[in-house]
Amino acid sequence: MVARSKTTSKINRKSSGSIRIIAGKYRGRKLPVLDAQGLRPTTDRVKETLFNWLMPYINETNCLDCFAGSGGLGFEALSRGATKVVFLELNKNAADQLKQNVVLLKDLRAEVIQTNSIEFLKPNNANKQLFDLVFIDPPFRQQLLNPIVENINHGWLAQNALIYIECEAELDVSVLPINLQLLKEKIAGQVAYRLYQAAEMTF
């Protein structure tokens, strides 16, 4: 998502737009998105590029969508054959909309948790599970990327897990706190998006 702030924005309970699922089981399906200042889902162009990258890997993956917002990435993963997608979203109204969209799709593979993504992924969480694919698209310029990347490395990543990171283009990602191998990278205007593979894991 682009230049958004889900943690502080006041959200209108009425939907003001929609996200479109590009391919897979729900191809062409549109899901409501709430009206929130600064909230803009990942564009179809970026999403299409990302899922072209993921095409060989997405089927039967266990996915985590951090800072989920509209859920555009997670719902696309569900449509393309993910085994399960867990959506983490702090804002109650946004989380409620995600739950409503899960009901619309009648998809039991989706789980929505209203929570702070960084706090949820702390190493001492007793409900820890392994994820094959993690989407990380935090609100811009709030210094959230390094803490969440560090936390997911402590027992949340399956072997050879893939991590997608979308962030502001000017952000220095050379100092990410764990060893990630960069697989793909693109910059579109003010947004940079990259696909990594975890090179080593800490348990």
C-alpha atoms as one frame of an Amber mdcrd trajectory, in Angstrom:
protein
   0.000   0.000   0.000   1.108   3.513  -0.693   1.719   6.364   1.752  -0.889
   5.181   4.201  -1.360   5.443   7.927  -3.674   2.779   9.234  -2.741   3.262
  12.845  -3.818   6.875  13.183  -6.289   7.627  10.408  -9.944   8.127  11.229
 -11.856   5.697   9.063 -15.321   6.184   7.700 -17.363   3.030   8.277 -18.786
   3.232   4.754 -16.781   1.825   1.884 -15.685   4.364  -0.704 -14.020   2.163
  -3.275 -12.848  -1.328  -3.973  -9.883  -3.550  -4.697  -9.897  -5.905  -7.660
  -8.559  -9.438  -7.574  -6.504  -9.874 -10.725  -6.302 -13.626 -11.258  -7.142
 -17.040  -9.888 -10.302 -18.375  -8.249 -11.728 -14.906  -7.581 -10.488 -13.276
 -10.788 -12.287  -9.994 -11.457 -13.985  -9.964  -8.060 -14.154  -6.544  -6.386
 -14.071  -6.149  -2.611 -15.060  -2.980  -0.707 -12.383  -0.729   0.786 -13.073
   1.732   3.595 -12.581   5.471   3.211  -9.451   6.366   5.181  -7.156   9.352
   4.902  -3.892   8.187   3.335  -5.049   4.620   2.682  -4.506   3.541  -0.897
  -4.221  -0.141  -1.773  -1.246  -1.470  -3.691  -1.868  -0.612  -7.333  -2.905
  -3.299  -9.798   0.288  -2.667 -11.741   2.530  -3.350  -8.747   0.375  -6.268
  -7.621   0.506  -7.863 -11.066   4.293  -7.597 -11.141   4.590  -9.077  -7.643
   2.383 -12.059  -8.384   4.214 -12.709 -11.647   7.311 -13.017  -9.470   5.463
 -15.323  -7.094   3.803 -17.504  -9.737   6.131 -20.520  -9.221   5.756 -20.376
  -5.436   2.296 -19.162  -4.405   0.320 -22.422  -4.606  -0.206 -24.166  -1.235
   1.728 -21.542   0.734   0.985 -20.404   4.272   0.886 -16.597   3.999   1.022
 -13.679   6.416  -0.230 -10.207   5.409   1.197  -7.660   7.888  -0.304  -4.155
   8.141  -3.002  -5.656   5.930  -5.149  -2.549   5.337  -7.408  -3.395   2.393
  -6.039  -6.939   2.266  -5.282  -6.646  -1.443  -2.146  -8.779  -1.263  -3.594
 -11.438   0.997  -6.814 -11.819  -0.991  -4.828 -12.096  -4.213  -2.758 -14.870
  -2.605  -5.951 -16.700  -1.589  -7.303 -16.407  -5.110  -4.108 -17.886  -6.541
  -4.033 -20.992  -4.377  -2.526 -20.178  -0.980  -3.379 -22.756   1.670  -3.997
 -20.092   4.317  -3.656 -16.334   4.730  -3.472 -14.579   8.098  -4.288 -10.853
   7.947  -2.910  -8.609  10.704  -4.484  -5.141  10.988  -4.449  -2.757  13.953
  -7.319  -0.446  12.998 -10.607  -1.972  14.191 -12.722  -0.610  11.335 -10.262
  -1.806   8.718 -10.059  -5.221  10.406 -13.856  -5.416  10.488 -13.977  -4.685
   6.746 -11.449  -7.449   6.138 -13.657  -9.852   8.091 -16.690  -8.781   6.071
 -14.789  -9.401   2.835 -13.806 -12.870   4.047 -17.501 -13.550   4.649 -18.319
 -12.281   1.129 -15.830 -14.740  -0.337 -16.932 -17.552   2.016 -13.295 -18.588
   2.235 -12.311 -20.576   5.314  -8.606 -20.251   4.475  -8.544 -16.629   5.680
  -8.038 -15.480   9.263  -8.214 -11.807  10.305  -6.590 -10.712  13.563  -7.019
  -7.170  14.854  -3.611  -6.524  16.343  -0.393  -4.556  16.192   1.675  -6.502
  13.656   4.999  -5.906  15.405   3.649  -6.873  18.833   1.908  -9.976  17.473
   5.148 -11.230  15.906   7.241 -10.968  19.057   9.258 -14.142  19.728   7.316
 -14.996  22.901   3.942 -15.386  21.139   2.638 -18.817  22.157   0.570 -19.073
  18.948   3.609 -19.032  16.686   3.303 -20.708  13.278   5.517 -20.995  10.208
   4.864 -18.901   7.108   6.140 -19.594   3.595   5.331 -16.085   2.345   5.151
 -12.813   4.278   3.825  -9.516   2.902   5.228  -6.446   4.686   3.791  -3.118
   3.579   3.923  -0.778   6.595   2.700   2.816   6.793   5.352   5.074   5.338
   7.917   6.997   7.378   7.004   5.485  10.748  10.167   3.380  11.249   8.196
   0.130  11.337  10.090  -1.937   8.780  13.195  -2.953  10.762  11.305  -4.047
  13.915   8.881  -6.275  12.036  11.578  -7.830   9.849  13.603  -8.638  12.951
  10.599 -10.177  14.722   9.538 -12.471  11.878  13.012 -14.003  11.890  12.450
 -15.493  15.338  10.532 -18.646  14.598   7.914 -17.402  12.117   9.600 -18.286
   8.811   9.424 -21.667   7.099  12.474 -22.961   5.285  13.191 -20.881   2.161
  10.443 -18.412   3.100   9.816 -15.465   0.782   9.364 -11.935   2.125   7.795
  -9.137   0.088   8.577  -5.601   1.249   6.907  -2.469  -0.098   8.164   0.851
   1.234   9.040   4.431   0.378  11.685   4.578  -2.352  14.117   6.657  -0.322
  14.260   4.213   2.593  17.681   2.597   3.066  17.015  -1.158   3.129  20.702
  -2.083   3.169  20.525  -2.104   6.967  17.681  -4.603   7.402  18.306  -6.494
  10.642  18.477 -10.022   9.178  20.243 -11.626   6.256  17.879 -11.551   3.269
  18.729 -12.467  -0.300  17.239 -10.002  -2.772  15.471 -11.840  -5.613  13.537
  -9.086  -7.392  13.354  -5.304  -7.146  11.485  -2.434  -8.791  10.900   1.234
  -8.058   7.772   3.014  -9.274   7.754   6.712  -8.422   7.867   7.080  -4.642
   7.391   3.364  -3.997   9.983   0.583  -3.912   8.943  -3.042  -3.866  11.233
  -6.009  -3.395  11.056  -9.769  -3.030  13.532 -11.457  -0.715  14.307 -14.957
   0.469  15.373 -15.604   4.029  19.003 -16.675   3.866  19.154 -17.925   7.428
  16.745 -18.281  10.317  17.049 -17.819  14.056  14.911 -19.917  16.394
